[in-house]
Amino acid sequence: MNEYLVIRLGVRATDPVHWLVWSQSEREIIASGTLLDAAELALLKERAGGRPVIGLVPSSEVLFREVTLPGKLTRQSLKALPFLLEEEVASDVESLHLVVLGSQGKQVSLLAVDHKRMSQWLGWIEAAGLSLKQLLPDVLALPRADEGWSAVKLGDQWLFRQSEYAGMQVEEAWLNVLLAGFEPLPTISSYSAPPQDAPGEWLAEPAELPMRLLALGAPLARGNLLSGEYRIQPEWQRLWRPWRKVALLAATLLVLLVSNRVLYWQEVRAEAASLRTQSVQLYKQLFPGETRVINPKTQMKQHLQALGESGQQAGFIRQLMKLVPVFTQSSGLTLEQLRFDQKQGEFRLQATGNGYQDFDRFRQLTANDFTVKPGDMKSNNGKVQGTLILRSKS
């Protein structure tokens, strides 16, 4: 991170919010200030721009603890951590968000924050249109002292880093009372002017702007609260989430369309196979001497060419060629017998259909070329058997 924005939130929405934009390469402050309250966080959206944002939270709302595990630190033993805190906290451990800071053998250093407080801080950030890269307890961004504690004053509060994984925060009015409770009190390396009459030994470090000091240490600090259920999603996942249901519906629709298309072509192929079977059956009835039927239509044309353009047989073939496509279109009608009365010049066909409508459709399809006269019709087992007499109009 070359440039980043550091925001130190308060406990309440009415608390002031300190912020600073830091340039890592130039080692200088680009901009800094203090907001009146959390409602003004939206003013920092322009300051953030494309810079990463690091949030700091008051350590007074964080519980730092060390616990001893019954065995080594594993995924299974991590599940036992909340129950190891039951005797040390007054609230329900299930209401706490835990973060492991480090471990050595069976000793585990961790911090705990109430879920309600996490929701509050993240709610402020989201309402302001900001996106956090890290969320840390403020004291863990302080530099570690070679011996004892390090400290800095931020507004009316003092921040202390007591060790690698622990620290505390106190209002200036309660400072002496808090420090009096430590015996012996470690040496305190202070980056702000030491308070007058404060107990203990205070070592004056070079004075630092508190937010600059925190900005220097924040990127390297451990204890990111954005873990577990608060883990930051990658940008592509965040952008993908609103479109996930739409994409799922589109994929489902595509599958349905492809499936319907496949079924359609299967039906077309089945219908074509049925029509070819009927054409072959018709051809064999007309030419019983031929056993090899490859293309009924082409072979029918060959018979017509062999007979020439004149003669009664040629006329018969020409009329028959007009009937062939009608049979292929009348899929509901199965031809049982076809005879040609040469004296009367008419066809007599016997067929079976699924209903009377199949015979009526056949009549409509032949109406341009033939006069159709129905013969005997009877219904049998859900099928209709009948006779049609066709006389050519030409």
C-alpha positions as CSV (number, residue, x, y, z in Angstrom):
1,M,0.0,0.0,0.0
2,N,1.6,3.3,-1.1
3,E,-1.2,5.5,0.2
4,Y,-4.0,4.6,2.6
5,L,-6.7,6.1,4.7
6,V,-6.7,5.4,8.5
7,I,-9.9,6.0,10.4
8,R,-10.2,5.7,14.2
9,L,-13.9,5.1,15.2
10,G,-15.5,5.8,18.5
11,V,-17.6,3.8,20.9
12,R,-20.7,5.8,20.3
13,A,-22.0,7.3,17.1
14,T,-21.7,10.8,18.8
15,D,-17.9,10.3,19.5
16,P,-15.4,12.2,17.3
17,V,-13.7,10.3,14.5
18,H,-10.0,10.8,13.8
19,W,-8.6,10.2,10.3
20,L,-5.4,10.5,8.4
21,V,-4.3,9.9,4.8
22,W,-0.7,8.6,4.7
23,S,1.8,8.3,1.9
24,Q,4.1,5.4,2.6
25,S,6.6,6.2,-0.2
26,E,6.9,9.9,0.7
27,R,6.6,9.2,4.4
28,E,4.3,12.1,4.9
29,I,0.8,13.1,5.8
30,I,-1.4,13.9,2.8
31,A,-4.4,15.0,4.8
32,S,-5.8,14.6,8.3
33,G,-8.5,15.8,10.6
34,T,-11.3,15.0,13.0
35,L,-15.0,14.5,12.2
36,L,-17.7,15.6,14.6
37,D,-19.3,12.1,14.8
38,A,-19.9,8.9,12.8
39,A,-22.6,10.5,10.7
40,E,-19.9,12.6,9.0
41,L,-18.0,9.5,7.8
42,A,-19.4,9.9,4.3
43,L,-17.2,13.0,4.0
44,L,-14.2,10.7,3.8
45,K,-15.4,8.8,0.7
46,E,-13.7,11.3,-1.6
47,R,-10.6,11.2,0.6
48,A,-10.5,7.5,0.3
49,G,-10.8,7.5,-3.5
50,G,-9.1,4.3,-4.6
51,R,-6.9,4.1,-1.5
52,P,-7.2,1.1,0.9
53,V,-9.0,2.0,4.2
54,I,-7.9,0.8,7.6
55,G,-10.2,1.1,10.5
56,L,-9.1,1.4,14.2
57,V,-11.5,0.7,17.0
58,P,-11.3,1.7,20.7
59,S,-9.5,-1.0,22.7
60,S,-11.8,-0.3,25.6
61,E,-14.3,-2.5,23.7
62,V,-11.8,-5.3,23.1
63,L,-11.0,-8.1,25.5
64,F,-7.4,-9.3,25.3
65,R,-6.8,-12.7,26.9
66,E,-4.4,-15.7,27.0
67,V,-5.9,-19.1,27.4
68,T,-4.4,-22.6,27.8
69,L,-5.6,-25.3,25.5
70,P,-5.9,-28.9,26.6
71,G,-3.8,-29.9,23.5
72,K,-2.2,-28.3,20.4
73,L,-3.9,-25.6,18.4
74,T,-5.9,-27.2,15.7
75,R,-9.1,-26.5,13.8
76,Q,-11.0,-28.7,16.3
77,S,-9.4,-27.0,19.4
78,L,-10.3,-23.6,18.0
79,K,-14.0,-24.4,18.5
80,A,-13.3,-24.8,22.2
81,L,-11.8,-21.3,22.6
82,P,-15.1,-19.5,23.5
83,F,-15.8,-22.0,26.3
84,L,-12.4,-21.3,27.8
85,L,-13.4,-17.7,28.3
86,E,-16.7,-18.5,30.1
87,E,-15.2,-17.9,33.6
88,E,-13.6,-14.6,32.5
89,V,-16.5,-12.7,30.9
90,A,-19.8,-11.7,32.2
91,S,-21.6,-11.9,28.8
92,D,-22.6,-15.0,26.8
93,V,-19.5,-16.3,25.0
94,E,-21.6,-17.0,21.9
95,S,-22.2,-13.3,21.6
96,L,-18.4,-12.7,21.1
97,H,-16.3,-12.6,18.0
98,L,-12.9,-14.2,18.6
99,V,-9.6,-13.6,16.8
100,V,-6.5,-15.6,17.5
101,L,-3.4,-13.3,17.7
102,G,-0.8,-15.9,18.2
103,S,0.1,-19.1,20.0
104,Q,3.0,-20.8,21.6
105,G,2.6,-24.4,22.5
106,K,-0.7,-24.7,24.4
107,Q,-0.8,-21.0,25.1
108,V,-3.1,-19.0,22.8
109,S,-3.3,-15.2,22.7
110,L,-6.7,-13.9,21.5
111,L,-9.0,-11.0,21.5
112,A,-12.8,-10.9,21.7
113,V,-15.3,-8.3,20.6
114,D,-19.1,-8.3,21.0
115,H,-20.9,-9.0,17.8
116,K,-23.3,-6.1,18.4
117,R,-20.3,-3.7,18.6
118,M,-18.9,-5.2,15.3
119,S,-22.2,-4.7,13.6
120,Q,-22.3,-1.1,14.8
121,W,-18.9,-0.2,13.5
122,L,-19.4,-2.0,10.2
123,G,-22.8,-0.4,9.8
124,W,-21.3,3.1,10.1
125,I,-18.6,2.2,7.5
126,E,-21.2,0.8,5.1
127,A,-23.6,3.7,5.5
128,A,-20.7,6.0,4.5
129,G,-20.0,4.1,1.3
130,L,-16.6,3.0,2.5
131,S,-14.9,-0.4,2.3
132,L,-12.4,-1.6,4.9
133,K,-9.2,-3.6,4.2
134,Q,-8.5,-4.1,7.9
135,L,-10.2,-3.4,11.2
136,L,-7.9,-3.4,14.3
137,P,-7.8,-2.5,18.0
138,D,-6.1,0.8,18.1
139,V,-3.4,-0.1,20.7
140,L,-2.0,-2.9,18.4
141,A,-1.0,-0.2,15.9
142,L,1.3,1.4,18.5
143,P,5.0,0.6,18.4
144,R,6.3,-2.0,20.9
145,A,8.6,-0.7,23.6
146,D,12.0,-2.4,24.1
147,E,11.0,-2.6,27.8
148,G,7.7,-1.9,29.5
149,W,4.8,-0.2,27.7
150,S,4.4,2.3,24.9
151,A,1.8,5.1,25.1
152,V,0.2,8.0,23.2
153,K,-2.5,10.5,23.9
154,L,-5.4,10.7,21.4
155,G,-7.9,13.4,22.2
156,D,-8.9,12.9,25.8
157,Q,-7.8,9.2,25.9
158,W,-4.5,7.5,26.6
159,L,-3.6,4.4,24.6
160,F,-1.2,1.8,26.0
161,R,0.5,-1.1,24.3
162,Q,1.5,-3.5,27.1
163,S,2.8,-6.4,25.0
164,E,2.8,-7.9,21.5
165,Y,-0.8,-9.1,21.9
166,A,-2.3,-6.8,24.6
167,G,-3.1,-3.2,25.4
168,M,-5.6,-0.9,27.1
169,Q,-7.3,2.5,26.7
170,V,-8.3,4.9,29.5
171,E,-9.9,8.3,29.7
172,E,-7.4,10.9,30.9
173,A,-9.5,11.7,34.0
174,W,-9.1,8.1,35.2
175,L,-5.4,7.6,34.2
176,N,-3.9,7.9,37.7
177,V,-6.6,5.5,39.2
178,L,-5.9,2.9,36.5
179,L,-2.1,3.1,36.8
180,A,-2.2,2.9,40.5
181,G,-3.7,-0.6,40.2
182,F,-0.5,-2.0,38.7
183,E,2.3,-3.1,41.0
184,P,5.0,-2.8,40.0
185,L,4.2,-0.4,37.2
186,P,6.4,-1.0,34.1
187,T,8.4,1.8,32.5
188,I,6.2,3.7,30.0
189,S,7.7,5.0,26.7
190,S,5.4,8.0,25.8
191,Y,5.1,9.6,22.3
192,S,3.0,12.4,23.9
193,A,4.0,14.7,26.7
194,P,3.9,12.7,29.9
195,P,1.0,13.7,32.2
196,Q,1.9,15.6,35.4
197,D,1.8,13.7,38.7
198,A,1.1,10.4,36.9
199,P,2.6,7.4,38.8
200,G,5.4,5.4,37.4
201,E,8.5,6.1,35.3
202,W,7.7,7.8,32.0
203,L,10.3,8.0,29.2
204,A,9.7,10.8,26.7
205,E,10.0,9.5,23.1
206,P,10.1,11.9,20.1
207,A,6.7,13.6,20.0
208,E,4.4,12.2,17.4
209,L,1.0,13.2,16.0
210,P,-1.1,10.3,17.4
211,M,-2.8,9.4,14.1
212,R,0.6,9.4,12.3
213,L,2.0,7.0,14.8
214,L,-1.0,4.7,14.5
215,A,-0.9,5.0,10.6
216,L,2.7,3.8,10.6
217,G,2.0,0.7,12.6
218,A,-1.5,-0.2,11.4
219,P,-0.6,-2.0,8.1
220,L,1.8,-4.3,10.0
221,A,-0.4,-4.9,13.0
222,R,-2.0,-8.3,13.8
223,G,-5.5,-8.8,15.1
224,N,-7.6,-8.0,12.0
225,L,-11.2,-8.2,13.2
226,L,-12.4,-8.8,9.6
227,S,-12.1,-12.6,10.0
228,G,-14.5,-15.5,10.2
229,E,-18.0,-14.4,9.4
230,Y,-16.7,-10.8,8.9
231,R,-14.0,-11.8,6.4
232,I,-13.8,-9.5,3.4
233,Q,-15.0,-11.0,0.2
234,P,-12.9,-10.6,-2.9
235,E,-14.2,-7.8,-5.1
236,W,-15.4,-10.1,-7.8
237,Q,-17.5,-12.0,-5.3
238,R,-19.1,-8.8,-4.0
239,L,-19.9,-7.7,-7.6
240,W,-21.2,-11.2,-8.5
241,R,-23.6,-11.5,-5.5
242,P,-26.4,-9.3,-6.9
243,W,-26.3,-11.1,-10.2
244,R,-26.0,-14.6,-8.9
245,K,-29.8,-15.3,-8.9
246,V,-30.2,-13.8,-12.3
247,A,-27.3,-15.9,-13.7
248,L,-28.9,-19.0,-12.1
249,L,-32.3,-18.3,-13.7
250,A,-30.6,-17.6,-17.1
251,A,-28.7,-20.9,-16.9
252,T,-31.9,-22.7,-16.0
253,L,-33.7,-21.1,-18.9
254,L,-30.9,-22.0,-21.2
255,V,-31.0,-25.7,-20.1
256,L,-34.8,-25.7,-20.7
257,L,-34.4,-24.2,-24.1
258,V,-31.7,-26.7,-25.1
259,S,-33.8,-29.5,-23.7
260,N,-36.9,-28.4,-25.6
261,R,-34.9,-28.1,-28.8
262,V,-33.4,-31.6,-28.4
263,L,-36.9,-33.0,-27.7
264,Y,-38.2,-31.1,-30.8
265,W,-35.6,-32.6,-33.1
266,Q,-36.2,-36.0,-31.6
267,E,-39.9,-35.7,-32.4
268,V,-39.1,-34.4,-35.9
269,R,-36.7,-37.4,-36.6
270,A,-39.3,-39.8,-35.2
271,E,-42.0,-38.3,-37.4
272,A,-39.7,-38.4,-40.5
273,A,-39.0,-42.0,-39.8
274,S,-42.7,-42.8,-39.5
275,L,-43.4,-41.0,-42.8
276,R,-40.7,-42.9,-44.6
277,T,-42.0,-46.2,-43.3
278,Q,-45.4,-45.3,-44.7
279,S,-43.9,-44.2,-48.1
280,V,-42.0,-47.5,-48.3
281,Q,-45.2,-49.4,-47.4
282,L,-47.1,-47.6,-50.1
283,Y,-44.4,-48.2,-52.7
284,K,-44.3,-51.9,-52.0
285,Q,-48.1,-52.1,-52.4
286,L,-47.8,-50.5,-55.8
287,F,-44.8,-52.4,-56.9
288,P,-44.8,-55.8,-55.1
289,G,-42.1,-57.2,-57.2
290,E,-39.5,-54.8,-55.9
291,T,-38.0,-55.8,-52.5
292,R,-35.2,-53.1,-52.3
293,V,-36.7,-49.7,-51.5
294,I,-34.1,-47.0,-50.7
295,N,-35.8,-43.8,-51.8
296,P,-39.5,-44.3,-52.6
297,K,-39.9,-40.8,-54.2
298,T,-36.9,-41.1,-56.5
299,Q,-37.8,-44.7,-57.5
300,M,-41.4,-43.6,-58.3
301,K,-40.1,-40.9,-60.6
302,Q,-37.9,-43.5,-62.3
303,H,-41.0,-45.6,-63.1
304,L,-42.7,-42.5,-64.5
305,Q,-39.8,-41.7,-66.8
306,A,-39.7,-45.4,-68.0
307,L,-43.4,-45.2,-68.9
308,G,-43.0,-42.0,-70.9
309,E,-45.4,-39.1,-71.0
310,S,-48.4,-40.9,-72.6
311,G,-50.5,-43.9,-71.9
312,Q,-52.9,-44.8,-69.1
313,Q,-50.2,-46.2,-66.9
314,A,-48.3,-42.8,-67.2
315,G,-51.5,-41.1,-66.1
316,F,-51.9,-43.4,-63.2
317,I,-48.3,-42.8,-62.1
318,R,-48.7,-39.0,-62.4
319,Q,-51.8,-39.1,-60.2
320,L,-50.1,-41.3,-57.8
321,M,-47.2,-38.9,-57.5
322,K,-49.7,-36.3,-56.4
323,L,-50.9,-38.6,-53.6
324,V,-47.5,-39.5,-52.2
325,P,-46.8,-36.2,-50.5
326,V,-50.3,-36.2,-49.1
327,F,-49.7,-39.5,-47.4
328,T,-46.5,-38.2,-45.9
329,Q,-48.3,-35.2,-44.4
330,S,-51.2,-37.3,-43.0
331,S,-49.3,-38.8,-40.1
332,G,-52.4,-39.8,-38.3
333,L,-53.7,-41.9,-41.2
334,T,-52.3,-45.4,-41.8
335,L,-52.8,-46.8,-45.3
336,E,-54.1,-50.4,-45.4
337,Q,-54.8,-50.9,-49.1
338,L,-54.7,-48.8,-52.3
339,R,-56.2,-49.9,-55.6
340,F,-56.7,-48.1,-58.9
341,D,-59.9,-48.8,-60.9
342,Q,-58.7,-48.2,-64.5
343,K,-62.3,-48.2,-66.0
344,Q,-63.6,-45.6,-63.5
345,G,-60.2,-43.8,-63.4
346,E,-60.3,-43.5,-59.6
347,F,-58.3,-44.6,-56.6
348,R,-59.9,-46.7,-53.8
349,L,-58.0,-46.6,-50.5
350,Q,-58.6,-48.3,-47.2
351,A,-57.0,-46.7,-44.2
352,T,-57.1,-46.5,-40.4
353,G,-57.0,-43.3,-38.4
354,N,-57.1,-42.1,-34.8
355,G,-60.3,-40.3,-35.5
356,Y,-62.6,-39.0,-38.2
357,Q,-60.5,-35.8,-38.3
358,D,-57.6,-37.7,-39.9
359,F,-59.8,-38.6,-42.9
360,D,-61.1,-35.0,-43.1
361,R,-57.5,-33.7,-43.1
362,F,-56.6,-36.1,-45.9
363,R,-59.6,-34.8,-47.9
364,Q,-58.5,-31.2,-47.4
365,L,-54.9,-32.0,-48.5
366,T,-56.2,-33.6,-51.8
367,A,-58.9,-31.1,-52.5
368,N,-56.9,-29.3,-55.2
369,D,-56.2,-32.3,-57.3
370,F,-58.9,-34.9,-56.5
371,T,-62.6,-35.2,-55.8
372,V,-62.9,-37.2,-52.7
373,K,-65.9,-39.3,-51.9
374,P,-66.1,-41.1,-48.5
375,G,-67.1,-44.7,-48.4
376,D,-67.8,-47.0,-45.4
377,M,-66.6,-45.7,-42.0
378,K,-66.6,-47.6,-38.7
379,S,-65.1,-47.2,-35.3
380,N,-63.3,-50.1,-33.7
381,N,-61.3,-50.1,-30.4
382,G,-60.7,-46.3,-30.5
383,K,-59.6,-46.3,-34.1
384,V,-61.6,-45.4,-37.3
385,Q,-61.4,-47.6,-40.3
386,G,-62.8,-46.3,-43.6
387,T,-62.7,-46.2,-47.4
388,L,-62.1,-43.1,-49.6
389,I,-62.7,-42.9,-53.3
390,L,-60.5,-40.3,-55.2
391,R,-61.0,-39.1,-58.8
392,S,-58.5,-36.9,-60.4
393,K,-59.8,-33.4,-61.4
394,S,-57.4,-33.2,-64.4
